[in-house]
Amino acid sequence: MSMQVRKRKKRKKKFKEITFKLTAKQGKSLSNYCKARKTTPVKLIKKSIKRYLEKYDVEVPDQYFISAKQLELFNEEPAQFDRHP
């Protein structure tokens, strides 16, 4: 009496692609650091921004939003900021 076990279908992961430019000096510096640490630039960047990638996926705390008073420091017109764009 053997029961068959069904395999669950794996959910396909969705990815977002982000691109940015580095100067030649920044690229060389990143490359040299990665060689010394035996890692890749992508792994290094992901590890560096990991807390931003995982911590704020649902909601950003109010303390991180810019207030109108902070904009007045630069003598600019306070813009209408929506909390959730």
C-alpha positions in Angstrom: 0.0 0.0 0.0 2.1 2.8 -1.2 0.7 6.3 -1.5 1.8 8.5 -4.3 3.3 11.8 -3.2 2.5 14.7 -5.5 5.3 17.3 -6.1 4.2 20.8 -5.6 4.6 23.1 -8.6 7.3 25.7 -8.0 6.2 29.3 -8.1 8.1 31.3 -10.7 10.1 34.2 -9.2 9.7 37.6 -10.6 12.7 39.8 -11.1 13.2 43.5 -11.6 16.2 44.8 -13.6 18.0 47.9 -12.4 20.8 49.5 -14.3 23.2 52.3 -13.4 26.4 53.7 -14.6 29.8 53.9 -12.9 32.8 55.9 -13.9 35.8 54.1 -15.2 37.6 54.6 -11.8 34.6 53.4 -9.8 34.3 50.3 -12.1 38.0 49.5 -11.6 37.8 50.0 -7.9 34.7 47.7 -7.7 36.4 45.1 -9.8 39.6 45.1 -7.7 37.7 44.9 -4.5 35.7 42.0 -5.8 38.8 40.1 -6.9 40.4 40.6 -3.5 37.3 39.4 -1.6 36.7 36.6 -4.2 33.1 37.7 -4.9 31.2 39.2 -7.8 30.0 42.8 -8.2 26.3 41.7 -8.2 26.7 39.8 -4.9 28.6 42.7 -3.3 26.0 45.3 -4.3 23.1 43.0 -3.2 24.8 42.4 0.2 25.4 46.2 0.6 21.7 47.1 0.0 20.2 44.0 1.6 18.5 45.8 4.4 16.7 48.1 2.0 15.7 45.2 -0.2 14.1 43.1 2.6 13.0 45.5 5.3 10.8 48.0 3.5 8.9 45.6 1.1 5.5 46.3 2.7 5.7 49.8 4.1 8.2 52.5 4.9 8.0 54.0 8.4 6.9 57.6 8.6 10.2 58.8 10.0 11.8 58.2 6.6 9.5 60.5 4.7 10.6 64.1 3.9 8.6 66.7 5.7 7.7 70.1 4.2 9.8 71.9 6.8 13.0 70.1 5.6 12.4 71.5 2.1 12.2 75.0 3.5 15.9 74.8 4.4 16.7 75.0 0.7 14.3 77.9 0.0 12.3 75.8 -2.3 8.5 75.7 -2.7 7.2 72.8 -0.6 5.9 70.2 -3.0 2.8 68.1 -2.4 4.2 64.7 -1.3 1.9 61.7 -1.3 2.8 59.1 1.2 2.2 56.4 -1.3 2.8 57.3 -4.9 
